[in-house]
């Protein structure tokens, strides 16, 4: 019996980007599916025998995406906390400089005072620059937090599809319409591929 077999090209592409080792393992485990697991292969032959491999590939891609998103979440959290500390330090230094102005009249070395306040001002500027950089994306467009919030819904969709496909696989793929999940997963992989660049971080 033949069923609608959806392409998995986007899933394969995603694996090649974020989990190339997993893709290599799939190819080694399924040498007869060399063409199906090739980059850019969009063929969707009506072949029941290939269905388990298609599901395995999209499950691997979704799993890798979920793991990558989780790791990115930790990086974002650490960067935001670091940036907040820098911003707080800059604010404290600014307050110290402002308070020093009131006591500057007591200084006999006005030039020394100006040098010190100048250095503090430079340090504040550097801290604020580093804080902004810690929260930026490599593309320089928008904040890292905004990019991550764009990616979060895709992670949730990936978790739902991963769960549904896993259940279907455990039931040995009954032909009940759930084969379309492969197509949905492949389409989601395309969205994730576009979203991966949003989470590229500056060094």
VENLIN-V574127 format. One record per residue. N is the residue number from 0. RES is the residue in one letter. PSI is psi in whole degrees, -180 to 180 (* if undefined). NEAR is the number of other C-alpha atoms within 8 Angstrom. Layout:
N;RES;PSI;NEAR + N;RES;PSI;NEAR
This chain:
0;X;134;3 + 1;X;149;6 + 2;X;166;9 + 3;X;118;8 + 4;X;115;11 + 5;X;149;10 + 6;X;158;12 + 7;X;24;16 + 8;X;-39;13 + 9;X;-36;11 + 10;X;-42;15 + 11;X;-42;15 + 12;X;-43;10 + 13;X;-43;14 + 14;X;-40;14 + 15;X;-25;9 + 16;X;-44;7 + 17;X;-13;9 + 18;X;62;11 + 19;X;-31;9 + 20;X;-38;6 + 21;X;-40;9 + 22;X;-41;11 + 23;X;-40;8 + 24;X;-41;8 + 25;X;-44;9 + 26;X;-36;11 + 27;X;-36;7 + 28;X;-25;6 + 29;X;69;9 + 30;X;-26;7 + 31;X;-12;5 + 32;X;30;10 + 33;X;-44;9 + 34;X;-42;7 + 35;X;-34;8 + 36;X;15;11 + 37;X;149;9 + 38;X;135;7 + 39;X;2;7 + 40;X;117;11 + 41;X;6;7 + 42;X;140;6 + 43;X;64;8 + 44;X;148;6 + 45;X;84;8 + 46;X;111;9 + 47;X;-36;9 + 48;X;-27;5 + 49;X;-12;8 + 50;X;-47;9 + 51;X;-36;9 + 52;X;-41;9 + 53;X;-45;11 + 54;X;-42;11 + 55;X;-40;8 + 56;X;-47;12 + 57;X;-34;14 + 58;X;-41;11 + 59;X;-42;10 + 60;X;-44;14 + 61;X;-41;14 + 62;X;-42;11 + 63;X;-39;11 + 64;X;-42;12 + 65;X;-44;11 + 66;X;-43;8 + 67;X;-41;9 + 68;X;-38;11 + 69;X;-42;8 + 70;X;-41;8 + 71;X;-36;9 + 72;X;-42;9 + 73;X;-39;8 + 74;X;-44;8 + 75;X;-47;12 + 76;X;-45;8 + 77;X;-41;8 + 78;X;-41;10 + 79;X;-43;10 + 80;X;-42;8 + 81;X;-43;10 + 82;X;-40;13 + 83;X;-38;9 + 84;X;-42;8 + 85;X;-42;12 + 86;X;-41;11 + 87;X;-43;8 + 88;X;-41;9 + 89;X;-40;13 + 90;X;-42;9 + 91;X;-44;8 + 92;X;-36;10 + 93;X;-42;11 + 94;X;-41;8 + 95;X;-43;8 + 96;X;-44;10 + 97;X;-41;8 + 98;X;-32;8 + 99;X;-27;8 + 100;X;-37;8 + 101;X;-28;7 + 102;X;1;8 + 103;X;-26;9 + 104;X;-23;7 + 105;X;-9;5 + 106;X;136;8 + 107;X;-18;5 + 108;X;81;6 + 109;X;-33;8 + 110;X;-41;6 + 111;X;-42;7 + 112;X;-43;10 + 113;X;-38;8 + 114;X;-45;8 + 115;X;-49;8 + 116;X;-33;9 + 117;X;-42;8 + 118;X;-40;8 + 119;X;-40;11 + 120;X;-40;9 + 121;X;-43;8 + 122;X;-40;9 + 123;X;-45;12 + 124;X;-41;9 + 125;X;-43;8 + 126;X;-42;12 + 127;X;-37;11 + 128;X;-45;8 + 129;X;-38;10 + 130;X;-44;13 + 131;X;-39;9 + 132;X;-36;9 + 133;X;-25;11 + 134;X;9;13 + 135;X;166;13 + 136;X;161;16 + 137;X;-32;7 + 138;X;-19;6 + 139;X;8;7 + 140;X;104;6 + 141;X;176;8 + 142;X;161;10 + 143;X;-37;13 + 144;X;-43;8 + 145;X;-42;8 + 146;X;-42;12 + 147;X;-40;12 + 148;X;-27;8 + 149;X;-33;9 + 150;X;-27;11 + 151;X;-48;9 + 152;X;-35;8 + 153;X;-35;11 + 154;X;-42;11 + 155;X;-45;8 + 156;X;-39;9 + 157;X;-40;14 + 158;X;-40;11 + 159;X;-47;8 + 160;X;-39;10 + 161;X;-43;11 + 162;X;-47;8 + 163;X;-40;9 + 164;X;-37;12 + 165;X;-43;9 + 166;X;-44;8 + 167;X;-42;11 + 168;X;-40;10 + 169;X;-28;7 + 170;X;6;7 + 171;X;41;6 + 172;X;57;9 + 173;X;140;6 + 174;X;90;7 + 175;X;20;5 + 176;X;-13;5 + 177;X;-6;8 + 178;X;-23;13 + 179;X;-17;9 + 180;X;-31;10 + 181;X;-44;15 + 182;X;-40;11 + 183;X;-40;8 + 184;X;-40;13 + 185;X;-41;14 + 186;X;-39;9 + 187;X;-38;11 + 188;X;-35;13 + 189;X;-44;11 + 190;X;-39;9 + 191;X;-40;12 + 192;X;-43;9 + 193;X;-33;8 + 194;X;-21;10 + 195;X;-41;8 + 196;X;-26;7 + 197;X;-27;11 + 198;X;13;11 + 199;X;134;9 + 200;X;145;8 + 201;X;153;8 + 202;X;*;2
